[in-house]
Amino acid sequence: MRKGFILILGLVFNLFFSQNSETEAVKAGINKLFIAMKNSDSTGIKSSFTKQAILQTIMKNGEVKTENIPVFTRTVAKAVKNTLEERITFSAVHIDGNLASVWTPYQFYFQGKFSHCGVNSFQMVKENGEWKIQYIIDTRRKDNCVDDSKNELVK
């Protein structure tokens, strides 16, 4: 009886820790993009995405705008290093096999000044053992945001 309990307990711990490490790997795949953006690193940005990735934004009027990832990469790479900073919070990470869905509210800063906020919705896929971005859709707004640098609500 005791051996059975220990075996079950071991399996539960193994399952918990393997899920936790996979969650951290998914987060690392997303953080890689934002570190590369902050460093104006086109190679890092490009390697964060799958070859078929899609990048979209829902505009204030509800229109969905699709951005070309190579153009996005070149634009960000032209920025002066450390002028673009997107601060994200992981509020949900769901994983099933080689698919992960991630929800990240964010605040965006340009040259150290608050610019806008919103939410990113990521669809991640695991390719050759590495989590990559297949799809991002985000919202952008300037009101009802929290400016982390001042810890205050922007209205």
C-alpha angles and dihedrals in degrees: 000000000000092000090051091051092049091048092051091045090051092051091050092050091047091051092047095049094044090052090047093051091047090051089052090050091053090049090049090055090056095041088053089066095051094045089051091049092051089049093045086236110162093185092053092047093048093047091053091068135065115240091255097044123145126210119196140168129201106223123217091260091054096256114140112226120198116210124206107240096214089051091046090050093050092046094051092044089057092058118101109261114268095015096103117061127167113188111202136187120205104226098164136014119178121182132188114170109300095352127084130178116201133186117200125175109206148187118213123211128191117197089347094305125112111256109168145320139219143129131288120210111199130193108198129191128196111234119181091341095311127105112232134178114258097168139009126182119175144176125226129199140152099210131071090024130136113231101214093197090062098023090228138121115257110214 
